[in-house]
Amino acid sequence: MSKKQGYKKWLIILCVIMLSYFLLMGSSSESVIKMFLNIFIEHSKVQLITIGFLTVIFFVIVLLIPIFWVATGFYLTLSLLIAVTNHEKFQLRNEGILPSDISMITSFGKILSMISPILIISFVGVCIVIFMGSYLLTKNIKFNVHWSVKMLFVLTMFGYIYALNNLQRESSIFYTVGQAMGDDPKYYDQSEAVATNGPIVNFFNNTNVKVMDKPSGYSKQRMKQIVSKYRKESQRINAHRITKKQTVVFILSESFSDPTAVPGVTLNYDPMPYTRRLMKHTTSGNMISDGYGGGTANMEYQALTGLSLGNFSATLPTPYSQLVVHQSKTFSFNNLFKYSQAIHPYSGTLYDREQVFKKMQFDRFNYLQHGYSKQDEKKLGTNPYVSDKAVYTNLLTQLENKQGSQFIQLSTMQNHMPYTTNYYQKNQFNVNGKMSQNEKNEIRVYAKGIQETDSANEYLINKLKKIKQNITIVFYGDHLPSIYAHVNLEKNGVVMHETPYFIWSNHSREAKVSYASRMGTYGFGSEMLQATNSKVTPYYALIQRVNEQLPIVASKVSSTASDPNLPSGGMNLVDNKKNKLMTIQSLSNSQQELLHDYQLVQYDFTSGKHYALNELTK
């Protein structure tokens, strides 16, 4: 090979690696200008970690695949796949690809069905162009090296991955190197973290999951004191309550929220008139969601366990797949009932729900591939998801088939993204506001879906009124959809995380519970017990105090620009009366003590020795 050909080969290799790099960095940058400022001025040193990794991976692929143009095409296609996946998640969730997302691979087909066909076709088209270009540019380039060189690069790759995996272990030399290179994981702001460090470094920054920091004073003796304290509190509460045999249903309504409450949005009709009227006569208000555009399983987890994401480490974004599946002991609200089942009209593998519900000791989990009735899979128009009315019909069947006290966890799918297709033929909604036509179209489709849910709620409640057995419904939306591009999320962080909830019973005539107009997802179990005047365990006596006396203990409600608690940690404290963020320092001494009790219990249940788990949950 001539010198000229040698230079050409190395120039092509450099271009391929840098193209891969810019694809990945651009996938989580708001603009090209911001990306280049980040790379060349603000955070230049940390970029060398990514470039080094991409270089090693490239040579491993080239040396293992003997045909150079095939290896090059495969490398660029893999880079493009990661970039597109990262971009889509960044747009929907304001965060990059995380280790917890790996569990989603088993549900790849279901995830693919949620993606726009145009994007899929475009991706396939670009892949074809990549392979054709690789063939034309590099078909005559060959790498003939000794097997020992190949082995050296493979070992180097594993060594590099090991180093990246230890970037955040403070006892590791790789941590020191990472700090010297300017690596800042920014756990408190995942969107900024992936934009700054890139998806590769950000991914590895989140591999060593720490469930939560050990609260000061945690010990067997301290947990005995807490058990005693809240056992007395539960006895005080239960003196005025009764034991009730009842069926309780938690309904997590996918993406259910009030579009008329979003700043700058005006609709010609109210999409949820029935639900709004019902809320006036029940225990109700707004839940503060820890997600925007996603995070369904996290809301489900908090409602079932009474534990707050705000107390967890920022490296634990998905407790289902990162924590519950590995726990030897766990507690969930359904454990208070002799029989419990979960219903989800979709895949059972998303967020590892099959394993999670087994750990939580649900007796049954019905989903589309297992136990869910085919006759209850009806859909609305061209909407690909099971309608809320159809899944409510399935719920009513389950209630008829299983009499007596039970708990049901129902998570719907009707209003899941995307909203880019005109699902509904008769859509009377018009949207006004300063926003793009594309955004108006999405809100219009979404509003019609909310109206259909509102109608389904009326159908369900009317049916339940005729049933003799005692039934209580806890209904809540899990998060807003990520369709409001015109809204400043930093300025309107709290309001863009508010979703409606209500607690309704067909047998209760108790007065409304009213701590404030907002509450955390973790409080639903306690509030349901209070709304129905039911007896509590010591654990739910603690949660009732948390509901009544603390601001909402949340996470991811706002970014660094407006959150007074950051960057010290991932917790957001939301004043449930004034609709604004608070600092821990602004809490009274008794509030700080209560928050510490809550954190001690959460640590004991999840990371600790389970000193109090059995005693508190009896």
N, C-alpha and C positions, 0 to 999 in steps of 0.2 A: 504494500500500500504506500502511495506517495505521501509526502508531507502535506500536500494540498488536500488530499483525501482524508488524511488523519485530522487536520484542522476542521474539515467539514463535519466529520463524525462527532468530534467533541463539541463543536458549535451546536449541532442538532441536539445532542444530549443535554447541553445547558439550556437550550430553548424549551425542550420538553419538560424538564424539571421546573423551570421558572413558570411555564404555562400552567402546570399543575399547581404550583404555589399560588399564583394570582387567582386561579379559579377558586381555590379554597378560601383565600383571604377575602375575595370579593363576595363570597356567599353570605357573609355576615356583616357587611359594611353598608351603611346607609347611602353612601355616594362614593364615586371613584376618587374624588378629591380627598375625602376623609380617609379612605384606605391608604392612599399614597402618603399623606401626612403621618399616619400611624406607622407605616413601614419605614419610611426614610428619616423621620424627624423625632416623633414622640416616643416610639417603642421599637427602635431599630434592632437592639441587641437580642431581644427575645425571639426575633424572627429567624435568627440563625439556628435555633433549636428545630424549628419546623423544616427549614431548608435542608439541614443535615439529615433529618429523618426521611424526607422525601428522596434525597439522594441515595441513601442506603437501600430504601425500598425499591427504587428504580433499578439499581444494579442487581439486586437479588432476583427481581422478576426477569431481567434481561439474561442473566446467567442461567436461570432455571428453564426459561423458554428459549430453545435454540434458534428460532426464527425471529430476527431482530424486529421486523416491522410488526409482527404479531404481538411481541412483548411490549413494544411501544404503544400500540393501539390498546392493548389490555390495560396498561398502566394509566393512560389518559382517560380511558372509559371509567376505570375505578375511581380516579380523582374526580371526574365529572359526577359520578353517582353520589359520592360523599358530599360534594359541593351542593348539588341539587337538594339532597336530603337535608343538609344543614340549613340551606336557604329557606326551604319550606317550613322547617321547624322554627327558624328565627322569625319568619314573618308571622306565624300563627301564635307562638308562645314567648317570643322575645328571649329565647335561649338557644344554645347550640346543641349538637348531638352530645348526649351524656351516656356513661356506661350503663345506666338503667334502661336505656332504649334498646340494648341488645336483646333483651327478652322479647321484644316486639317481632323479632325475626320469625318466630313461629306463627305469627299472624300476618305475614307479609301480604298474602292475598287480600285479606280484609282491608289492610291499610291502603293497598293499591287501589281498591275500589272507591276510596275517599278522595283520590287525587284526580284532578281535571284530566280528561282524555287528551286534551290539546298538549298538556305538559308531557304526558307519556309519549305521544307521537313525536313531539319535538325532541325529546331525549333520545328516542330510537334513531331518529333522523341524524342527529348530531353524532351519535355513536358510529353510524355508517360512514359519515364524512371523516371521522377520526381514523377509522381503519383504512379507508381509501387514501387519505393523505399520508398515513404512516407507510403504506405500501409504496406510494410514488416517491416519497422522500428518502426512505431508508431501506428499500428492498435489497440494495447491494452492500449494506453494512453488516459485518459479522463480528462476533466476539468469540475468539477461540482462546480459552484460558484453561489452565490445569485445574483438575478437580479440587485441589487443595485451595485454590483461590476462591472457587465457588463456596467451599465450606467456610472459608474465612469470612466472606460477606454474610453468609447465613448466620454465623455466630455473632458477627457484628450487629446484625439486625436484632437478634434476641437480646444482646447486651444493651442496645439503644432503647428497646422497649422496656427492659428492666429499669434502666436509668429514668426514663420518663415516668414509669409507674411509681418511682420513689421521689419525684420532684417535691412532694408536699410532706414527706417524712422528715421532721425536723432533726432527727438523729442521723440522717443519711448525708453523705458527702454530696449526693446529687441535689439535695435541697440547697446546700451552700452554693453550688454551681448555678442552680436555677435562679437563686436570688441575685447572684452576681450578674447574670444575664438579663435581669429585669423582669423575671416572671412574677406576676401578681395575679393570683387566682380570682380575686374579686368575687368571692362567694356570695356576697351581699347583692351583687348585680350581675346576673348571668349574661344579660345582653351586652353589657360593657365588657365583660370578661372574654367572651368569644370574639367580639369585634377587635379587642386589643391583642389577645394572644393567638387568635386563629383557632379553628375547630380542632386541630390535632393536639396542641398544647392544652387547650381548655378541656378536652376529653380526658387527658391523662391527669390533669389537676384534680379531677373528680373521681379518680379510680379508688383511692384509699378512703373509703367511706367511714366517717366517724358519726355514729348515731347521734350523740349529743355530749356536751361537756358534762363531766361529773360535778353535780352541784356541791357546794361547800357543806360539810357536815354530814355527808351521806354515810350511814352506818346502820348496822342491825338495830342498835339501841334507838337511834333517831327514828327509824321507821316504825318501831314499836310505839313510840310516843305519838307518831302521826296516826297510827291505827287506833289508839286509844282516844285521841282527840276527835277524830271523825266518826268513830263509833258512837261517842256521846252525842255528837251533832246529829247523826242519823236517828238516834233514839228520841231526841228532842223533836225532830221533824215528824217522825212516824207516830208520835203521840196524837197527832191531829189528822192522820191519814188512815186509809183503809186498804186492805189487801183486795185487789181486783183480779178476776180472771178475765183477760181480754186479749184480743188479737191486735197487734200493733204492726202497721205497715209504714216503712220508710220509703217514700217515693223520691228518688233523685231524678228530676226532670231535666234531661239533657239540654243544656244551653238556654234554659228558660230564664228570661229576664224581661224587664219592662223597657221597651225601646223608647217610650215617651219620656223616660227619665234621663236619657242620654243627652248631654249638652248639645244644642244645635240641631236636634232632630224633632221635626213636627210631622205628625201623621194626621190624615183626614178622619180616621176612626180609632177608637180605643180597641186595641187587639185583645184585651183581657178583662172585659167588663164583669163577667161572673166571678172570676177569681178575686177581683178587686172588691166586689161586694162581700164575698165570703170572708175576706180578710178583716173587714170592719167588725165582724161578729165572732171572731175566733182569736186565739193566741196567734199573733202574726207580726210581721215586720219585714226587715231586710237582713239577710245573712251577708256577712263579709266573706267573700270568696278569696281563697289563696291563689286562684288562677284567673287568667284572662285569655280566652280562646282555647283553653285546654285545662287539664288537671282533674278530670272527672274522678279518677280513682282516689285522688288525695282527699277530695271532699267526702267521698264514700268512707274512706278510712277514718277520718276525723269524726264523722257522725256515728260510726259504729263503735269506736274505741273511747271517745271522749278525750282523746289526746290531741294536742295542737301542734301543727307543723312549725309554729313560731318557736317552740322550745327545742326543736331538733337542730342539728348542725346543718349548715347550708349545703353540705356535701350529700345530704339525704333528701333529694327532691321527690323521690317516689317510694314511700314506705312499703307499699305492697310488694314490689319486686326486689327492693333492697333490704328490707327488714323482716317482714312477716314470714316470708317463705323460709327464713333461716332461724326463726325463733323456736325454742323448745317449749315455751309457754307463752300464751297470749290471752288477752281478754277482749271480748266483743259484746255489745249490747244483747245480741241474740242468746248469749249464755244464760241470761236471766229467764229464758223460756224453755219449756220442756221440748218443744219442737220448733225448728226454724228452717226456712228455705230462702234462697235467693233466686231472682228472676231477672234475666237480661236478654232482650230480643236481638242478640247479635252473637259474636264469637265469644267463647268462654275462655280463650287463651290470652286475650288482651289484658295487660297488667298482671298476668299470672293469676287471674281470678280463680281458676280451678283449684290451684294449690292453696291460695289464700283462704278461700272459703272452707277448705278442709281443715286448715290450721285453726280457723275460727270456730270450728265444730258446727257448721251448718249441716243439717241433716240431708239437704237436697239443694242442687243448683241446676235450674232449668235454663238452657240457652238454646239457640237455634239448632245446634247439632245434637242436642241432648235434652230430651224431656219436654221441650217446648212444643205445644200443639200446632200442627201445620195450619189448622183452620183459623188460628189467631195471628197469622202473618200478613194480614191485609195492609196495603200501603195506600197513600193518598196521591193521586195523579201519577206523576213520574218520579216522585220522591222514592229513593231506593231503600229507605228504612221503614221498618214496621211502624205503623201509626200508633199514637198514644191510645186512641180508643180501642184498637185491637189488643194491645198489651193489657189494658184495663179489663177487657173482656176475659183475657186469660187469668188475670188476677182474681176476678169474681168466681171463675171456675175453681181455682185453687182454694178459695175461701169456702165454697160449697163442699168440696171434697174432703176438707180437713176441718172438722168442727173443734171447738175448744180453744184454749189459750195457745197462741203461736206468734212467731215473729216472721215477717216477710220483708226482705230487702229487694226493692224493685228499682232498677235503673233503666230508663227509657232511651230511645235512640232517634225519635222522629225529627228533632230539630238540630241534629248534628250537621256540621259543615260538610260540603260547601253549599253556598246559597246562590251560586252563579247561574243555575238553570231555572227556567220558569216551570217549577214543579206543578203549580196549581193553575188550572185553566181559568177559574173564576176568582181572580184576585182583585179586590176592589180598593186595595191600599195605594195611596199616593204619598210620596215622601217629599217634604220641603226642607231646605236648609242649604248652607254654603258648603257643598261637597260635590264630588264628581258624579257623573251620571251612573258610572259603574257602581259606586258606593250606594247610590239611591236604589238601584236595581236589587242589590244584595239585601238591603234593609227591607225592601218591599216584600221579597220572597220570605225573609225571616219573620216579618210581622204577620204574614198569613199563617205561617207555621205556629206562631204563638196563639193566634186566634183559634186554630184547630185544637191546640192543647187546652185552651180555655173551655172550649165546647166539650172536650173529653172529660175535663174535671167536673163539669156540671152533670154529665152522664154518670160518672162514677159515684158522685156524692148522692145523687137521686136514687141510685141502685142500693147504696149502702144504708140509706135511711129506712129501707124496707126489710133489712136483715135484723133478726132478733139478737144475734150474738153481739157482744160488745166489741166494737172495732174503732181504733184510733188511727188516723192518718197523719203522718208528718210529711208534708210536701215542701220541696225546696228546689230551686234552680241551682245548678252547680257552678256556673260561670257565665259571663257575657261572651258572645261570639266576637272574634277578632275581625270585625268588618267596619269598625268606626275609624277610618283612616284620618278623618278631619279632627278628631279629639286629641288634645294634648294630655297624654297619660300621666305626665309628671304633675301637671296642674290639677287634674281631675282624678287622681289615683284612687281615692276612696270611693267616689260615686261610680267609677267604672269597675268596681269589684262588688257592687251591691246587687243581690238577687232576691226576689220575693220568697217568703216562706209562710206557711200557716200550719197550725195543728188543729185538727177537727175530730170530734168524736160523735158517734151516733147515739151515745148514751150519756154524755157528760153535760151537766148544767152548771159547771164550775165557772167562776169569774175568769176573765182574761188574765193571763200572766203578763206583766208588763215591767220588765227591768228597764228597757229602753226600746227605741225603735230599731236597733241593730243588735245582732249577736253573732258569735262565732259558730262555725259548723259543729265544733266539738260539744256544744251545749245542748243539742237537740234531745239527747236521751234524758238529761236532767229536766229540761223544760217540759217534755212530754209527761214525765212522771208527776211534775208539779201541776200541769194543766188538768190532769185527770185525777188529782188528789191521791196518787198511788204511793205506796211505801218505797223507801229508798235504801240502798246499801250505803255503807260508809263512804265508798268511792263516789257515788252520786250525790252524797251530802257535800263532799268537797267540790264537785263540779257545780252544784247549785250555788255555793259561795262564790266560786270563780265567776259564774254568770252574773250574779247580783252585785259583786263588789269590785270587780276588776274591769278595766277596759278590755276590748277584744284583743286576745293574744293571737296574732296572725303572722304571716310571712308573705313576701312578694306583693304586698298591696301597693307599694310605691317604690320608686327608684331613689338613688342617692340624692338627687337634687332637692327632694322635698321631705325626706325621711330623717327626723332628728336622731333616731337611734343608730343610724349607719354612719361610718363603716365598721362599727365595733362588732356587729353581728347581723344575723338574718332576721331578727324579730321585728315585727311592726306592732306597736300598740296603738289601737284605734279607739279614740274617745267615742263611746257608743251613744252619746247625747249630742256632742258638738260636731260630730262628723269630721274630725281632724286627728292627725297623728300626735302621739304623746311620747315623752321620754320616760324611762324607768325611774330616773331621778325625781320626776314630778309626782310619783306615787307616794302616798302616805306610808308611814312605818308599818301599819297593819296591812296595807295592800302589798307592800314588798314582802312581808312575811307570808302572806297567802300565796303570792306568786312563787315564792321559794318552796312552799309546801307542794304546790302543783308540779313544780319542776322535779322535786325529789321523787314524787310518786311516778311521774312519767319516766324518769331515769330507772327507777326500780323495776317498772313494768317492761322496759325495753332493753336496757343495757346493763342493769344492775343484777343483783342476786335474787330478785323476786322475794325479798324479805316480807313484803306487805301485800303482794298480789292476791293471795288466797283470802286473807283476812279482810281486806278492803272490799272485795267483790262478792262476799257471801250475801 
